[in-house]
Amino acid sequence: MTEKALTRSARLIDGAHPTRSVLRLLLRRPGRMSLAILAFALKEIPLWFLPVITAAIIDIVAGGGDVGQVLGWFALAVVLLVQNYPNHLLYTRSFMTVVRDTGAELRNALAERLQTLSIGYHTRMSSSIVQSKVVRDVENVELMLQQVTHPLLSSLMVLIGAIAMTAIAVPAFLPVYALAVPIAIGLRAGLRRRTEARNAQFRREMEGLAARVGEMASLIPVTRAHGLEETAVTRVASGADGVRRAGLHLDMLNGHVASISWVTMQLLGVGCLVLAAIFSLTGFLPITPGEVVLLSTYFALLTSGLTQLLMLIPVGARGIESVRSIAEVIEDPDLEQNEGKRRVDEVTGRLTLERVTERYAGAETDALHEVDLDLAAGETVAFVGSSGSGKSTLLNLVLGFVRPTGGRILLDGTDMQLLDLRTVRRFVSVVPQESVLFEGTIRENIAYGLPHVSDHDLHAALEAANALEFVDAQPQGWDTVVGERGARLSGGQRQRLAIARALVRDPRILLLDEATSALDPESEELVKEALGRLMRGRTTLVVAHRLSTIRQADRIVVLEHGEIVEQGSHDELLARGGRYAHLHLTQVGAP
């Protein structure tokens, strides 16, 4: 599916008008929807025409007619019933194709939107909630379309057929039918707000539970290490209890809806039968016995269809609430603004920070304050400082994950605010503290996003990353599945694969964020050697707590409270006896 099509799908979603949004999505395929409605209309003919046949046969019997007439009506009934089969299949194929296509488009539109939302959004939003929106909410919309559309169309067809046949047979009885529709609409309107509120509450509780389950799964090593299993279970149990209470309140409301709808419509059906009989017996209307059956059957069908629709209010409300949930993502304004900005086709790697300031929303102080820094192309600059000094913020600014609240950052002399950062990042690689691998093969993880990378380039990257030996020793070599988040590999092995992934992209700018801090000494040496090859000839920004890993940097920048307090080479900074020398003395015990 093209990006243009995805954007069009996203624009159809309106959280303020969810029902209208669903109709817009369905009407994007007018040909298939028209074919589905036509096939449905044909297949439903027996439902509203069989009472006519029944009434005709009763009147033939009551009037002493002949068998030929009965067989004629029987032949017509057979034709109408048999045609239901092919038309039902045609309806199912046409309509369910629209439903499944709509579900796929919603998921794709969500995925596209999530990729354009800022890192700040993803920091605030639990990944479990995002997953719930993409999987559960779209599934609810699909279920709503499946379960509501059939009875809705069926009731509409019966209503049209009943009114048409009654208008032909007993037109004076039409006003009685008019009672059912406003009563059903009144019931629906009276219950709508309460149903919407209960569904919204249930959805929020489900999202909260999803977030807690996600936290529990990610914290299992910490939980197990500290014997906090009971605490973890209690946190999830609290969320589950919220879902239970909200679900029970919703179930009770749905029970009220179902019972009130059924009782009301059944009373109307019985009333119609009695009224038709009284009219016939008193001669108030010239109604035959067959027409009494006809009218009561039509009214029973009509009230049954309306009852079905009323009982589907919970399903529809759940689907509509899911549309609102999807719209929360589609309409969120916290975008990474790239549209219409200049594409970047070449990067040399010079970075300049001019009085760069960054203050996060709600913070009382700057995370970075008026930082001036010039990094030459190919230079390696390390950033050190205590926790909260602004090191990670600086890397996020260079990546464009956050935009500076003051000053500007230049890439090769151009303000990055003017550039399409998606094209800039093709020339950037990041090796984080915890390498991120997905459930796939070693080959797929290294070549992620590079469908045409050659085996020669992969081999060279693995070799330069000191990863070739352990990869070749795996059961299936490059085609070995690494497990979720690389669970089947050691930390050092995962980190070397992350370096191979960076190498195969041949970046001009490299960001290393605590790339060796979580490794044992042996793995650290292998990774440091691989990083040395990776950094060669590239503009490199290094964040490290272990000062031993940055001795060879061209320049070391010391940050404290968001400001640069000193900078220079390792030896120069030690000779000054300032903040860096103090940090070094703290770690190694001697200068």
Buried (B, 14 or more C-beta within 10 A) or exposed (E): EEEEBBEEBBEBBBBEBBEEBBEBBBEBBEEBBEBBBBBBBBBBBBBBBBBBBBBBBBBBEEEEEEEEBBEBBEEBBEEBEEBBEEBBEBBBEBBBBBBEBBBBBBBBBBEBBBEBBBBBBBEEBBEBBBEBBBEBBBBBBBBBBBBBBBBBBBBBBBBEBBBEBBEEBBEEBEEBBEBBEEBBEEBBEEBBEBBBBBBBBBBBBBBBBBBBBBBBEEBEEEBEEEEBEEEBEEBBEEBBEBBEEBBEBBEEBBEEBBEBBBEBBBEBBBBBBEBBBEBBEEEEBEBBBBBBBBBBBBBBBBBBBBBBBBBBBBBBBBBBBBBBBBBBBBBBEEEBEBEEBEEBEEBBBBBBBBEBBBBEEEEEEBBBBBBEBEBBBBBBBBBBBEEEBBBBBBBBBBBBBBBBBBBBBBBBEBEBBEBBBBBBBBBBBBBBBBBEBEEBBBBBBBBBEEEEBEEEBBBBBBBBBBBBEBBEEBEEEBEBBBEEBBEBBEBBBBBBBBBBBBBBBEBBBBBBBBBBBBBEEEBBBBBBBBBEEBBEEBBBBBBBBBBEBBEEBEBBBBBBBBBBBBBBBBEEBBEEEBBBBEBBEEEEEEE
